[in-house]
Each structure stands twice: as C-alpha cells, then as structure tokens.
C-alpha cells in the first residue's frame, strides 16, 4: 500500500493554516513541521503538568510517566534498551558532552577519525580534542562527488590506534546515504567504537540502531516532527565505561550520565508524540504488529518510497541543467531527499525569489562548511537547499520545478 498522503497531511495542523496553506515547504532539513500528537502532548504538559515531575501527587506523577513513556517508546522503535536513550538540548550539545567524556577516557597516543562530510555538530567537538593531545585523523570525501568511500577509512585504522570513528548516516548537503553497518564493522574490527550523526537521516524513517550496530547514534527531534530536543542512543557497556558527565549522584543511571543540565520536562514528554505519529501511520497502512521496531521499520520503508518518488523528478530536472551543480547522487534511492545546488552565484537571493513564487526554502552553508569547502563551493555564494520529507507531494515538487524555471 502506498503512503496515504491525504491521511499524512491531516496529521500536521500547519497544512491547514491560512498563511501557509498555499506555500510549498522545502526547508524540512532545517526543521520539519510538528505533528498533531506532539503539539497536543506539549500543550497538555504546559496546561496540566507543568510542575516538577516524579512527585507524589497526580500532576507530578503524570508528568514523570509521560517523560518515561517517551524514552521507552522511542528506544523500542530504535531496537535499543530504554535506558540507552537520553535527551539533551540539541545534538550539537549532546556531541560536545560526549567529547568531554572521551577527552578524559582516551589515553596518550590514541586517535579519533572524523570526516569532512559532516555537519559541524559531529566534527567540531571532536576536532577540538586535538588541542588536548588526541590525534585527529580526517577521512576525506571525494572532492567532485562528496562520496565518503569506506575504502579510504581502512588505512586510517591500520595501526590500531583509533578508538573512535565519527561519521554521518548522511550529510545535510551531500545527502548520500552512507553504509553505516559496513563502516561500523570496519571500525569494530580495528578496535574502535562509532558515533553516527543521524540528524539528516532520521526524518526519513527512524532507523533500527541495534541492527546498524552503531555504538552512539544521534538525531534531533525537531527534524523528526517533534519538539526541539537532541536524542542520543548510546550502547550500555560504552556509556558506563565513559566518565560520568552528569551530577555525581546520578552516575549509576545511564540516561543521566550525559545530561549535565536538568532535562526539559515538557519537550521530553512531548517527544512521545513522535511515537504516536509513527504508530498512527503504521496502523493506517498495515496490519497490527506488536513489535515497535518492526512497526518503525515498516513506516521507514513507507516514508522512503514516497520520498524517492517525489524527489527523483527534481534530481532529473537539476541534473539536466548545465548552469548549476547538483551536489550528491542523482538517484533518489541512494540519498536523502535533501538537495543542495551550487548556482555559481549567490544562492540566497534565489531563495528569496522562490518565496515570491510560493516556495519556502533557504540558502547558505547550513553549518556544512567543511564538505562545501572540500568540494570547492564558494562559501560566500553558498548553496540553494531544497529539502523534502514524506509529506511533500509530487504536486509541490512540480510547483518547485516550475518556479526554478522562472528564477534560475
């Protein structure tokens, strides 16, 4: 059964807002629309449960239960233990906290591998450890295509000194889907653990982290139809080996070890709405399934099929033009539907011109300074980025292509 787009769009109140109803939204990679269950849960928390959670009275107990529900249900979707999932204010801050833990954990002479394909969130915090004496090795992309070749990782691991490999599930400008399980296996064989930035992938279907084998997997709820929270999965044996970064008296609780500040109660509780939405999609399209990870997997495939069909005409259109540079693969099946284009001129005025035609998008470097620099893109010009998710319709893509014909 194909994705029922009418059903999907009814779950997002933004599509019925008069000021936005006739606008086609192509800045999803910067933050997706919030689904109704998330909005409902956030509103309810602020109206009924905005007290310290886990207390001995009804409103407090209900707030704590809903926070626990969010952690349990999202972890089950990802195939991990409930306490292996934690929340933080953003993915960048979650990564920074992790980097401080590894700074104390690593021994002299040990090394970290980073890429130049990443958003700065999964690059900068690790590179700064070079100032502390940690060796930083860069796994470089192909400067023409942006491709991150696993074969180029192998020599970086050869001497057995690497303890951590950090890489993206997919880049927020290149968008090619990297073979996570293959890369993880290479790292593990060399005695290293892995930190995977899933921010640009998770909106297209929350992955089964256990099946991927990743030791750490990071993504942002606000790009997955939810509130502004960073979500981190960390394997229990690794998380308990790393030095505690939270309050000393919380050191024996895995999901508190990497949250130095107090949690955002309301936004964590509202994150259970992401699970509500995914389950609603599953129940509308499939027979009942008791296993949360299998339900999430089916929804993942449903989302990806819709995105591939919607994105391919845009890739074909841009790939046929000789006046722009399409970054990343031209086959929608091999990439996320986040399409960056170097125009050979300043991109931001073009995004403004598209707004005049009812297309909401943006331009710039999108904190992907390293990959754009590696591919020779002029940072002063930036790229035009056109990003979609499963609720983007083929009609909206056709409108986008027509608008691009007018402004390019």
N, C-alpha and C positions, 0 to 999 in steps of 0.2 A: 504494500500500500504506500503510495507516495505521500509526502508531507501535506497535510491539510492546511494550506496557508491561511485560509479564512479563519479556521479554528485558532491557529497560532496568533494571528494578529489581534484576535479578540482578547487575548491574554495580556495585551500591552495597552494600557489606557492612553498612552501618548498618541497612538494612531487615531484616536477619536478627538484629540484636542483641535479646536478650530484653527489655531495659529500654525499647527504643524501638519494638519491633515493632508494638505496638498504639497508638502515638502518631501522629497526623497532623501533619506538619511544615509550618507556614505562615509560617516566618521565613526563607525562602530568600533574600530580598533582603538580609538581614544576613550571609549566607554559606551557600552550598549544601553539601550533603553531598559528600564527596570520593569519586571513583570508584575502583574497584579498581586500575586501572593506575597511577594517581598514587600510591596507597598503596604498591603494590609497588615502584615506582621509588624512592620516598623511603626505604623500608626497606632496599632493596638498597644505595643510596648510603651510608647510615649504617653498614651492616654490612660492605660490601666496598670502598668507595671514599672513605672519609672522610679524605682527605688533600688537600694542595694539588694542584689539577688541572693538567693540561698538562705534567706532568713526564715524564722519560724512562723511567719504569718502568710496569708494566702497570696497576696500580690507579689511578695518577695519570692516565695517558693515557685510561683508560676513563672516568674522571670528567669530563675535559675534553670527550671526544667526546659524552658524553650531554648536557652543557650546550649544546654546539654543535647537537646534534640538536634540542633543544627550541626554540632560536631559529629554526633553519631550517624546521622543520615548522610552527610557529605562523605564521611570516611567510608561508609558502606558502599557508596557509589564508586569510590576510587579503589575498592578492594583492600583497604588497609584497616588496622585496628583503630578504634575510636580515639584512643589516647595518642596515636601517631599523627593526629591532625591538630594544628593550632592556628590561632588567628593573630593578626597584628595589624597595625595601622595602614600598612602598604607593603607591596612586595619588595620595594627598594629598602624599606626599613627592616623587613624580615631578613633580607640578604645581609644587610650591614651587621645586624646582631649575630647572624651565623658566622660572618667573617671574624668578628671579635672572639667567638668561641674557637674557631680554627687557629687564630693567631696564638692563642695560649696552648693549643693542642699540638701543633706541628713542632717538629724538632729541627735543629740546625741541619742544613743540607737537604731538607725535603722541599718538594716543589708542588706548585699548582699549575694546571693548564686552564687557560681562558681562551676565548675565541675573539675574533674581530667581526663576528656576525651578530653579536648580542646587542640588544638594548643595554644602555649603560647600567641598569639595575643589577644585571648579573655579570658585570665586568668591572666597573669602577671599585666596588667594595673589596673585591678580591685582589685587584692590581695594587691597591694601597698597602696590602700586606708586604709588597716588595720593599717598602720603606722600613719594615720590621725585620728584614733579613730573609724572608721567604723568597725562594726563586720562583719567578713568574715566567711561564712558557706560553707563547701565543700560538694557537692553532689557527692558521690563516685561511681565509676564503679565497676562492678563485676571483681575481680582480675583474674579470669580464662578466661572469655569471652570478657571483655571490655564493656559489655552491661550497658547502663545507664537506670536504671529502674525508671519510673515515681513514682512508689510507694515509693521509697526512698526519693523523694522530699517532699512528703506530711508532714512528721514530721518536716522538716526544716522550713516549712511555718506556722506551727500550732499556734505560739504565736502572729502572726500578725505583727511582727516587720520587716519582709523582704520587701524591697521596690524595689529590682531589682533582677531578675534571669537571669544569663548569661549561655548560653549553645550552643553547636554546632548543626547545622542541621545534619551534620555527621562529624565524626573525620577524620583527614587526615592519621590515621594509623588503627583505628578500622573499619571505613567506614560504620558501621551500620547506616541506616537512622532512625533518631530519630523522634518520633511522635510530630512534632512541635505544631500543633494545640491543641493537648491534653495537652501538657506541658504549653502552653500559657494560656489555660483555667484554669489550676490549679493555675498558678501564679496570674492571674487576680482575681480569686475568693478569694485569700488571700490578695488582695490589692497591689500586686506588678506589675511592668512592666517587659518587657523581652527584652534582647539583644541577637539576634541569629547570630552566626557566620556561614554564608553560603558559605565561601570560598571553601570548599571541595565539596559542593553540586551544586552550580550554573553552573559549567561547564557542568553538565549533564542535563541541562534544567533550564532556569531562572524561579524561582517559582513565583506564584501569592502571593505576600506578604500580600495583603489585605485579601485573603482567609485564609491564615495561622493565621492571627490575630497578628503577631509579631509587637511589638512597635518599635523596631530597627532591621534592617536586614542589614548585612554587607557582601560584597564579593569583589573579586579582578578581575578587567577587564582583566588583563594579563593571567588569568587562564580560561577566557571565550572568547578566540580567539581575544583578543583586546590588547590595549596598557597598560603600567604599571601605572594603577590608582586604587585607592580604591574607591568603590562605597558604599554609605550609604543611606539607606531609614530610615527615622525617622518620626513617626506619628506627625502631626502638633501640636496637643494640648500638647504633651510631649515636643517636640522641643522648643516650645515657652515658656514653663514653666522653662526649664533648663536655667541656666545663660549663657549669650552670651559669646562665646569664640573667636569671630572674632573682627574686628575693631568696636569700639563703634557705629560708624555711620552706620554700616551695621546690627545692632541688630534687626531691624524690618524685615529683609529678611531671611526666614528660611534656605534657602540653602547656606547662607553665614555665619550663626551663628557658625558653627563648622568647619570653614576653616580659621584658624588664618593666614596662609600664602597665598600669591597670588596663584590663580589656574594655572595649567599647560594648557595653552590655546590649544596648538596643540593636546595634548593627550585627552583632554576632547572632542574636536571636532572629533577626530578620533574614539572615542567610539561610535559615531553614526553608524559606520561601523558594529558594533555588531548587531544592529537592522537591518541593510541592509542584513546581512548574514542570520539571523533568518527568515526574511521575504522572502528571496530567497528560503530557504528550504521549507517554507510553500507553496509558490506559485508553486514550482516544484511538490509537493506531494499532494496538497489539492485544493479544490475549493476556490474561493475568499472569504475572511472573513474580514469585516470592523473593527471588534473589535480587537485591538492589544493584549489584554490579552488572548483572545481566540486563536489567532494565535500562541502566545508564548506557550500556553498550549498544542496545538496540536503538535508543534515542540518538546516540552519537552517529550511527550509520544513517539514520533518517535525516539528520541535520546535514551531514556531509553530502548526501545525494542531492538534496535541494541546492546547496551552495555550489556544488560542481556544475549543475545545470545552469544556474543563474550567472555564474562568473565566467564561463567559457566564452560567451559572445563578446564580453568586454575584452578578454585577453586576445581574442581573434581580431577585434577591431584595432586595438592598440598595436598588436604585433604586425599588422599590415601597414601601419603608417611608417614612413621613413623620416619623419620630422620629430619623433620622440623616442626615448629609450625606455622600454619596458623592462623593469628590474625583476629578476626571478624567472621561474619556469613559465612556459606558455601553455602548459597543460594544467587545467584546473584540478585534476585529480591528484597532482603531486604537490599541491601548495594550499595554503590557507587563502581564502578569498580577500586578502589584503593586497591591493595592487598599487605599487609605487611607480611613478613615472617621472623620469628626468626630462625636462622640456627644453633644455638648452637656453633657458631664460628664467627669470624669477617666477616661481610657481605660485606664490601667494596671491598675486593679482588675478591669476587664472581661477583660483578657488573662489575669490570674491565675485568674479564674473559668473561663475557657475551658480552662485547663490541667487543671482538675478534671474536665473532660469529655473529656480525651484530645487536646486541640488545643494544639499548641505554637506560640505566636506571641508578639508583643510589642507595646508601645505606647510613645509618646513623640514626640519631634520628629525623630529619625533624622538629625540634622545638616542638616535641611531647614528651618532656622529662617526663612530669607528667604522661600521660597514660602509657607510656612504663615502667616507674618505678613502677606504681601501678600494672602492670601485671607481674612484676618480670623479665623483659627483661634486660639483661646486656647492659648498655649504651655504654660500650667500644666496644662491638660487634655490636650493632645497629641491624637494620632490613634491609633486602632487600625489596625495594618497587617497585612494578610493577603496573603502573597506566595507564589506557586507557581512552579514550573518544569515542564519537560516530564515529569518523573517523578511529578508529582502526579496522582492518579487522580480520576475522577469520583465514585467512592465516597467518597473523602476529602472532596471538596467537599460532598457530601450530608451527611456527618457534621458538617462545619463549620456548614452552614446549620442543621441541627437543634440544634447546640449554641448558635448565636447566638439561636435562638428561645427558649432557656431563660434566657440571661443578659442579653439586652438589655431 
